[in-house]
Amino acid sequence: MSVVAFAVAAPDRYIRAVDRAPAPPDDPVTSAFVSGDERALRAVYDAHSRLVHSYCRRVVGPDAAADVTQEVFLAAWRSRERFDPGQGTLTGWLMGIARFKAIDATRARARRPEISDEQAPEASVEDRDPDDTALRMLLTEALQQLPDRARRMVELAFFEDLTHTEIAERTNQPLGTVKSDIRRGLERLRRNMEGFDAAPA
């Protein structure tokens, strides 16, 4: 089972699979965002809007995706003081907000008159679980952001179901390196999930 499938299917087990680690030092942009620096808002938008918009497009469709994406960042800005870096990443927190906004938009759309096929979302809330979609995208994004070696270790452990010893043999890396790379990689993924769960409704 892949790390994404495992995390989505059993998030509690996934989170428990990694020991809780201290939060990393505050990112300067994140700190500036929380403190109300509007330049940081632009930086946060530039860094995360692609992922948020892609998610919104999948849930609410291309016609409404831009508006919902704007609502996500507006809500994040208004709630910025509630973001706690110790509870997860800003990426996860934003995706958690996107989940609520996308569900609200889809429900509002369902109450309107019939819409055309061009305006219809790629998959409705009934057809595709917005939580499942968000978690998969969030974890895939986090996996892609890992250093190459750590990402390879995590992929071998979950996609190919190799033991730490087998990974060490496959990659010609010391066993301790394999274990530390996998643990750091899983910690990154876990923190993104916690940020998702900590987002305000």
N, C-alpha and C positions, 0 to 999 in steps of 0.2 A: 504494500500500500504506500502511495506517495505521501510525503509530509503534508501536502495540501489536503489530500483526501482524508488523512488521519485527523488533521486539525479540524476539518469541517465536520467529520462524522462523530468525533468524540473530543470536543474542545476541552472539557474538564480533564480528561486523561492526558491530553496533549500538554496542557499547561503544567500539570503535575510532573510530566516527564522531564522537566527542566527545573533545577533548583532556582529559587528566586535569587537574583543577583542585584547588587546596588545599581541604582540608576546612573547612567553615564553623565558626565558633566554637561551642563546646560549648553545647548547650541546658541550662539550669539543671536542668530536670526529669530529663533524661537523665543528667546528671552525678550528681545525687542518687540516681537509681536504681542506677547502677553502684556508687556508694559504699555502698549498702545501706540507704538511707532508705526505710522501709516506707510512708511517706506518698507518696513518689514512685511506689512500686509501684501504689498506688491511682490516681494520676494517669495513669500509663502504661496501666493497664487501662481506665480511662474513655476514654482517647483512642483506643485501638486495638482494643478488644474487639469492636466492631461488625464491623470488617473481618475479623478472625480468625474470629469466629463464623460469618460469612457464608461464608467459605471452607470451614470445617469442615463446615458444613451441606451444601454442595455435594458434598463428597467422602465424608463418612461418614454423611450423612443427618441429619434433624432429631432423631431419638431420641438419638443419641450426640454431637451437636454441642456441647452445653453441657459435657459431661465432657471432651471433647478440648480445648475452648477453655481450660478450667481447667488441664489438663495443660500446655498451651503456656505459660501465664503462670507456672506453677510451675517449669517447666524453664528459662524465661528468667530467673526470679529466682535460681535455683540457679547459673546459668551467667553471671550478670550481669557478672562481672569479665572475661569473655572478649569482651564487646562492645567493639568499637573504632570510635568515630565516624569515624575516618579511612578505614574500609573500607566505609562506607555508612550508611544511615539505620536508626534503631531500628525503623521500620515494616517495612523490608525484612528485617531480622534476625528479627523476630517471625514474619513470614510464612515465612521459611526454616525456623524451628522448627516452625511449623504444618504445613508440608509433611511433615516426618518423622513427626510425631505422627499426622497423618491417615492416612498410608500404613500405619503400624503398626496403627492402629485398624481399618482396612479389612481388613488381612491377618488380624488376630485374629478379626474378625467372620466372615471366610470359613471359618475353621476350626470355627465353631460350627454347631449344628443349624440347619435352615431357619428363616428369620425371616419375619414377615408383611410384606405389601406396605407397610403403614403404617410399619414400622420400616426398610424398605430405603432406602439412600441414593438421592438423585436421580440419581446416576451413579456407578458403581463405578470403581475404579482401572483396570479393564480397558476401560471404556467412555470414560473421560475422563482424560487425562493430568493427574495432580495438579500437576506442574510447570507445564504449560501454563496450567492454571486459575489457579494462584497468581500466575504472572507477569502474566497478563492483568488480574487483579484489582488487583495491586500497581501496575501501570503506569497503569491507569485511575484509581486513587486518587491517584497522584502527579500525573497530568495535571489532575485536578480541583482539586488544591491550588495549582496555579500561579496567579499573578495573572492577571486576566481578559485583559489584553493579550497576555501571553506565551503563555497557553493558546491564544488565537485564532491567534497566529502559527504555533505548532506544528501546530495543526489544519489551517491553510491549506497548510502545507508538506507534510504527510503525507496528510491525508485528500483534499485537492484537488490535490496534486502540483504546487503552484505554485513558481516560482523565487523567490528573494529579491526580485528586481526586481519581479516580478508582485505579490508580497505588498505591497511598498511602495506600488505604484500602487493596489492594491485598498483599502488601509487608510489611505492618505494619511499614512504615516509615513516618516521618513527611512530610507534604506537601512541605515545604521549601526544604527539602533534595531531594525530587523527582524532583522538578523544577531545582535545582542547578545541580544535576547529569545529567539530560537530557541536560541542556544547555551546560555543559562542554563536554559531549559526542558529541553533534552536532558540537561544536566548533572544536573538534579534527577532525571530519570527514570533515568539511568545509575547514580546513587548508590543509588537504591532497589534496582536489580538487583544491585549489588555487595553490598549488605547481605543480600540474599536468599541469595547464594552463600556468604557468610561465616558463616551461621548454623551452630551446632554440631549434630551429629546426635544 
